[in-house]
Amino acid sequence: LGKKSGIDITKILSAKKKLAAKRKRHEKRNAKRAEKELKRNGVKMQEEPDLEQHKKISIIQMDDEPDPSLPRAIILDLSPV
């Protein structure tokens, strides 16, 4: 085919491979830039652990007849782990 048409197919294939590699490099670079921009803006990525999810909730068991002189309360421990 190359001899009949006078077109060097190896040059076309190598140029195609170079363009594909260049496209991949640009995609990786753009992904890294987007990730850095999100980190700068304070948005957390999925692989980073979110400290706000590790909150403890304490439950207080009450007697059958609570003492009316004591206030009823629910205590939440919101300190980070």
Backbone hydrogen bonds, N-H to C=O, Kabsch-Sander energy under -0.5 kcal/mol:
donor,donor_aa,acceptor,acceptor_aa,energy
5,S,1,L,-2.3
6,G,2,G,-1.8
9,I,7,I,-0.9
12,I,8,D,-1.3
13,L,9,I,-2.7
14,S,10,T,-2.4
15,A,11,K,-2.2
16,K,12,I,-2.1
17,K,13,L,-2.3
18,K,14,S,-2.3
19,L,15,A,-2.3
20,A,16,K,-2.1
21,A,17,K,-2.4
22,K,18,K,-2.5
23,R,19,L,-2.5
24,K,20,A,-2.1
25,R,21,A,-2.3
26,H,22,K,-2.3
27,E,23,R,-2.2
28,K,24,K,-2.5
29,R,25,R,-2.5
30,N,26,H,-2.7
31,A,27,E,-2.2
32,K,28,K,-2.3
33,R,29,R,-2.3
34,A,30,N,-2.3
35,E,31,A,-2.2
36,K,32,K,-2.5
37,E,33,R,-2.4
38,L,34,A,-2.2
39,K,35,E,-2.2
40,R,36,K,-2.3
41,N,37,E,-1.8
42,G,39,K,-0.9
43,V,38,L,-2.3
48,E,45,M,-0.8
51,L,49,P,-0.7
53,Q,50,D,-1.3
54,H,51,L,-1.2
55,K,53,Q,-0.5
56,K,77,D,-1.3
58,S,56,K,-0.5
58,S,75,I,-1.1
61,Q,59,I,-0.5
70,L,67,D,-1.4
76,L,74,I,-0.5
77,D,56,K,-1.2
78,L,76,L,-0.9
